[in-house]
Amino acid sequence: MINIVPTTPFEGQKPGTSGLRKKVPVFAQTHYAENFIQSIFDSLEGFAGQTLVVGGDGRYYNREVIQKVIKMAAANGFGKVMVGQGGILSTPAASNVIRKYKAFGGIILSASHNPGGPNEDFGIKYNIGNGGPAPEKITNAVYARSQVIDIYKISDVEDVDLDSIGTLDIAGMAVEVIDPVADYADLMESLFDFDAIRAMIAGGTRVVVDSMGAVTGPYAREILEKRLGAPEGSVRNATPLPDFGGHHPDPNLVHAKELYDDVMSPDGPDFGAASDGDGDRNMIVGKGMFVTPSDSLAIIAANATVAPGYAKGITGIARSMPTSGAADRVAEKMGIGMYETPTGWKFFGNLLDAGMATVCGEESFGTGSDHVREKDGLWAVLFWLNILAARKQGVAEIVKEHWAEYGRNYYSRHDYEEVDSDAANGLMQHLRDSLISLPGQSFYDLTIEAADDFAYRDPIDESISENQGIRILFEGGSRVVFRLSGTGTAGATLRVYVERYEPDADKHGIDTQEALADLIAAADHFGEIKARTGRDAPSVIT
């Protein structure tokens, strides 16, 4: 039986760069999740009898919303739902399942790197048939529908047993509960030289991965411990928990400090990595060296052919605008395409589908390639292990040799979290109002050469995305970028990106914050950060 449930719109159901994210109590309101799910279905065409993939990162409220999605998919005419056992599917694994089984699309339940728990964050995101996040034309349609929605459809059936692998019938629709790990692990084994990595680990290289109580634990255990032979316990915090075991599952130097300190200790592991809530982000650490995500993208691209899945070379590199220009120098030397997009993985999709880019990345600890249409944390970890095994060097040696060849992009991101929204928007408007007058202004020895509000024209579909971040470009190639994040759920997060290129290898050993000190001061001067936000320092520095 299909129930047609009357409802009224909720304010604020506008998807951000990665779907709709709110606190659990907001999603738990009567009709709230159902309204948004129905708005997704109402914005799509041609899915009758088709397959929908559903899964999430296991955070609090994951199972409840999966049951709603399954029942509503049946009521709206889908022919089949594929759901990860226990409701689990990492975001890159979900993308792979969509692509491998030619599903119509997928609904991923996650708030990525945000905390989980009864009063923490939850999210719903729709991915299209290529496995990637829905483009803006769809998310805009979903939001428009959410503002006028008056009914939703849901089947009146019992909850599905999510813990037993197999296929069952729900209101005339097939529901297949699948192993969430196997397909993804097989894909990774097809891309990387597992024999070389296994031999390196057997030879004594100590590798640890911190899954931070989040979704990648089962994936990392299967790949690292079972297939690559790392000792049991090499994957830490490996059981996905509704509250991530109290971790803030964001793999950076603040929230993964314990891992960082362990690797940096004299008797610690040789290589460490961490992943986030839904498995799409990564942090790479080696003895004496934290690898910035911008450098990681560049080094993976420069060494791509060591991995069997990329032995024929890469066609191009794509990076988000705030990501440093380190990859640009690799692309230039390799003679391949280089593409600068707005922040948000969905902007890479057309480039990947067209074969114009093979490897892509964001400064926010996201790296990936054309194997799926999402960033992929474990993929990046395995690529680094493949590079280490092929070059027979440590992380620090590889990074320093890369800098010596290409130059070093000193780079840092300063996050001001949960800033008053009006204050944050006022700061951005102040900068926009100053764009015409900024060029030619100086601060200490820094002179502004140009300033703009970044806009992007997609080279494939020619869609235009405007207001993607304020760029202040200084003479000599340094820059500061201001942007408001679309991934938070409270207030606004102001992100300030600071970058200086240094070609001289003799100057590559300076502390990053020291090397950027004048640019950091210039960012506060021109953006009036302290005056407008009341903050004396960032919440997080990466």
Secondary structure, 3 states (H helix, E strand, C coil): CEEEEECCCCCCCCCECCEEEEEHHHHCCCCHHHHHHHHHHHCCCCCCCCEEEEEECCCCCHHHHHHHHHHHHHHHCCCEEEEEEEEECCHHHHHHHHHHCCCCEEEEECCCCCCCCCCCEEEEEEECCCCCECCHHHHHHHHHHHCCCCEEEEECCCCCCCCCCEEEEECCEEEEEECCCHHHHHHHHHHCCHHHHHHHHHCCCCEEEECCCCCHHHHHHHHHHHHCCCCCCCEECCCCCCCHHHCCCCCCCCCCHHHHHHHHCCCCCCEEEEECCCCCEEEEEECCEEECHHHHHHHHHHCHHHCHHHCCCCCEEEEECCCCCHHHHHHHHHCCEEEEECCCHHHHHHHHHCCCCCEEEECCCEEEECCCCCCCHHHHHHHHHHHHHHHCCCHHHHHHHHHHHHCEEEEEEEEEEEECHHHHHHHHHHHHHHCCCCCCCEECCEEEEEEEECCEECCCCCCEECCCCEEEEECCCCEEEEEECCCCCCCEEEEEEEEEEECCHHHCCCCHHHHCHHHHHHHHHHHCHHHHHCCCCCCEEC
